[in-house]
Amino acid sequence: MDRETREARQMAKNLPFKAKMAHIWTYYKWWILGTIAAVLLIGGTIYEVLTRPSYDLEIGYYSEKYVSDETLQAMESYFSQFVEDIDGDGQKTVKIYSVSASMAGESAEAQMAIQTKFMAELSAGSYPVFFFDETFYQMLQQDSYQGTMESFRDMAENPEMRQAFEIEDGTHVYWATRSLYQSEEDKEEKCAAHDLAVRMELSAFGERAENTDKETDQK
C-alpha cells in the first residue's frame, strides 16, 4: 500500500460518521451496487429452487432483450407436447425461467451480476436445457464454456416454432441440451433429467447431425 493510499484511509477513519458514509459511497458506490445486484440475483435463484412447484422439465432462458410472458407461455405450451409425465401427476408441464440482461440495467456491475447468476446455474447444473439468444449463444462458443453444452438447435430454422414464438427474421433462439457432467453420472435424478432432455430434443427437432454445436456455429 503506497503512502497516499495510507493517508487517505487514515483520513477517512477520522471523519465523522455521516462524512465517513458519504466518503464510502462516493468511492465504492458501483462496487456496492454490483455486489447487491449479484446477491439479489443469486438469492432469487436459491429462493426459486426452494419454493417453486414441480415441473416435468425446467428450462433456463438467457437473452439480451426482454422476452414477453406471452412468448414464454407459447414456448411452454409448445414443448409440453414432447415432455413426459415425470412426476406422475397426470400432467405434462414445462416451465421456463427467463433472465434478460436488459432488465438488469446497462452498468458493468449489473451485467456482471447476470454473468454471475448464469455461471452459478451452469456450475450447479440447474437446468438440463437452456434457451439462448444470439448474444448468449456466441458467449457459449468461448473456450471457457467448452463441454458445457452437448447440442444446439436453432428454433428459427423450424417454421412451426418460428411462427409460434414470433421469432423475427434475422434473429435466432437456440435450444441447448446441457452436457451431463462427470460429477452427475452417479446421480439418478440428474441422469433422468438429461435423458428426458435428449428425448425431447430429438422429438422436437429430429435426429442430431454430427457435431451439431459446430455446425450451428458456422451458420
N, C-alpha and C positions, 0 to 999 in steps of 0.2 A: 504494500500500500504506500503510495507516494505521500509527500509532505502535505500537498494541497488537499488531498482526499482526507487525511487525518484531521487537518484543521477544520475542514467543512463538517465532518462528523462531530467533532468536539463542539463546534458552534451550534449545531442542531441539538445536541444534548442539553445545552444551556438555555435553549429557548423556552418560553412559557408554553404551557400545554397546547393552547389554541394555535400559537405560532408554529409549534412543532408539527401539529397535524396538517397545517397549511403547507409547511415545507415538504412533508412526506407526500402529500397529494400532488404537489407541483412536480416533484422529481420522479415519482413512482406511479403516477396515475395510470398509465397504459399497462404497466405490468400488473397492477392491482386489478384493473378491469379484465384483462386477459385471463388472469388466474380465476376470478369469479366466474367468468363465462365458461371456462373449462370445467370447474367444479359443478356448475349447474347442469351442463350437458351430460357429464358422466353420472352425476347424481340422478338426473332424469332417466338415464338408461337403466340404472340399478332399480329405481322405483318401478319402471315399466316391467322389468323382469319379475319383480316380486309381486306385482299386483294385477298384471294383465291376465285375462282369461285364456283358456287353452284353445289353440287352433291346430288344424292338421298340418299346416305349413305356414311359417312366418318368414317374411322377406324384408330385408333392409334395402331401402331405395335412397341412393345418394345422387343429388343433382345440383347443378349450379343455380338453376332457376326454380321458382316455386312450382310445385305440382298440385293442382286443384284436388279437392276432395272428390269431385265427380270423376276425375281421371283415375284416382286411386280405387274408387269403388268399382269402376268399369274393369280395371285390371283384376281386382279381387274376384269379381263375378266371373270373368272370362277364365281365369286359371283354376277356379274351383272345379271346373268340369274335368280337369285332369288329375286332381288330387284324390287321395284315398282316405277313407274314414279311419284315421289312425287312432283317435281316442275313443272310437266306438260309441259316439253319442248319436249316431244316425244321421249326421250332417257332414257335408264336405265343405270345409272352411279354409280360406286363405286370408291372412292378414298382412298388409304392407305397412311398414313403419318408414315414413318419409322424412329425410333430413335435407333441407335446402340451404346451400351456402349463402344465398342472397338474403334469406330471412335472418341470418345471424349478424348481418352487418358487413360492411366493407373493410373494416380495420384489420390490420395484420393479426391482432390479438384474437379477434372473432374468428378469422379464418383458421388460425392455429387451433382454436378450440374445436372447430369442426373436424380438423385433421386428427386431433387427439381422440375425439369420440370414435371416429372411424377406425383408427388403429386399435383402440380398446375393444371394439366389437369384432374386428377381424382377428385379433390375437385370441380372444375368448371363444371364437367360433360361434358367435351369437346366432348366426343365420346360415342355413345350408345353401341359400340362394340370395344373391344381391341383384338389384337393378341399378344400372349406371347410365347417366347421360354421357355425351361425348367427352366432356371435361374430365370426369372421374374415370372414364374408360381409358383415356390417354394416360392418366396418372398410374393406372394399374399396369401399364406396359413398362414401367420403370423396373430396373433390375431389383430394387429393394422389395418389390411385390412379387417377384418370380416364384411360382409354385403355389400361390395362394388361391388361384382360380384354375380349374381344370378345363373349363369350356365357356366360350362366349357365343351368344346368339343375338343377332341384330333384329329386333322386332320390326324395324322399319322395312325389312325385306319381306315381311309377311303381310300381304294385302289385307287380310282379315283383322290382324292386330293393328295395323296402321290406321285403319278406319275406326275400329272400336276405341282405340286410345287417342285418336285425333293427333297422330304424330305428323308434324308439319314436314313438308318437302325439304330435304337437305339436312334434317335433324335425325338423330339416332337415339334409341333407347335399347340398352343391352341387358339381356338375361345373362347372368354369370353364375354357373354352378361352382360353389366353393370346393376346393380340394379337401379331402378327408385328411386331416393332419395325422402324423405318426402317433402323436400323443392320444388320439381319439380312437385308434384302431381296436382297442380293447374295451371301448365303451359302447354298449349295445344301443343306447338311445341315439348317440351321435351317428353310429353306422346306419341305423334305420332311417334317420332323417336324411342322410346323404343318399342312400339308395332310393328313397322316395323322390328326392330332388332330381336324380338322374332319370328315373322312370317318367317323371312329369316332363322333363326337358325333351325326352325322346317322343313322348306322346304329342306335345305341343308343336315341336319343330321338326320332327323326323330324325332319322339317323344322323349321327355326327360324321362330318368329313374328317379326314386325318388332319391332326394339328389345327383344330378349329380356332384356337386362340390366335395362332399366327396368321391364318387365312383372313380372319376378320380384321386383324391389324393392318393388312395390306389394302383394304378397301377404302 
